[in-house]
Amino acid sequence: MFFCPQIDFWLSLCVKLIKKERIRFFKNNRNTSLFLNELIIELTDISPQDFFGQQNENIELLKKYFPKLKIVARGNKIKVYGDEELLEEFDKRFDMLTSQFAKYNKLDENMIERVLTSNGQEEYTSSSSSGDVLVHGVSGRLIKAQTANQRRLVDACKKDDMVFAIGPAGTGKTYTGVALAVKALKEKQVRRIILTRPAVEAGENLGFLPGDLKEKLDPYMQPLYDALRDMIPTEKLAKYIEDGTIQIAPMAFMRGRTLDNAFVILDEAQNTTHAQMKMFLTRMGKNAKFLLTGDPGQIDLPRRVISGLKEALLILKNIDGISIIYLDEKDVIRHKLVKKVIDAYKNIEHQNQF
């Protein structure tokens, strides 16, 4: 008697979806007369804890809408078992959910319900979003231009490739600039973000400071890190910094480079010298956006050293393609006392009492 042993066929297809930030595996398992479909989804560059929700509340919601599927979430993987057609529908909806999470950095019950009950064609938006939103930050926080001058800054960056944002502390120059850079990166207008500022407190002579290069620089770059942490989840930010998608470096590291396909921000530009400013401005490459932020009232350079920012504002003010946006105390978005402090100092300085 001829005996043919049972043969199990495993068909595996692995597709990395960079935009959706996941890897998908499909397996069809045939066992005797029972045909069972299994879908395995592995999340990459997405925090499972954030995506699944507290105590897996988002997964429980998926189970509610797909009662005929068995859904198991462990680690960064989701395994789904059931009918083939239902699995295809689940995969399509899950694809929409990952897109939502990538865009808004959060996933809540309202968003999930809109995705799962829609016809699959709509563009989903946060119910509290508006045209002023630049990016959706960590936990879905809306980051947008909050004042008229900040909106002028946003418009200037859309129109021109080199923009100066000038104003006192607390007016949102750097924060708005970083949001614009993150927006450009997410929308693939640029390939990388480069953030720099002069470490003037140490004279950019960092060798005498303890620690490795990163430890030497971190205190001077902290405001830039703070802004990025508001806008990009921790794991993704670490990956971007590791692979060079986001670079944070002192001005000395700009020499000799051509900065192309990048959104480049020079923060605290008032503390650059003539040579540093000229060097920086001439690093501009193809498909680059340069934003320089500074406060001429907070110059920390040694006496008799002319600020490169002050010079640049005079030299470049009439050049097409370059915008200069001024912010003032009306744009202060820190504690309400900051505006009063700025006004008080301005009055004293105008009276030449110091």
Buried (B, 14 or more C-beta within 10 A) or exposed (E): EEEEEEEEEEEEEEEEEEEBBBBBBBBBBBEEEEEBBBBBBBBBBBBBEBBBBEEBEBBEBBBEBBEEBEBEBEEBBBBBBBBEEBBEBBBEBBBBBBBBBBBBBBBBEEBBEBBBEEEEEEEBBBEEEEEEBBBBBBEBEBBBBBBEBBBBBBBBBEEBBBBBBBBBBBBBBBBBBBBBBBBBBBEEEBBBBBBBBBBBEBEBEBEEEEEEEEEBBEEBBEBBBEBBEBBBBEEBBEBBBEEEBBBBBBBBBBEEEEBBEBBBBBBBBBBBBBEBBBBBBEBBEEEBBBBBBBBBBEBEBEEEEEBBBBBBBEEBEEEEEBBBBBBBBEBBBEEEEBBEBBEEEBEEEEEEEE
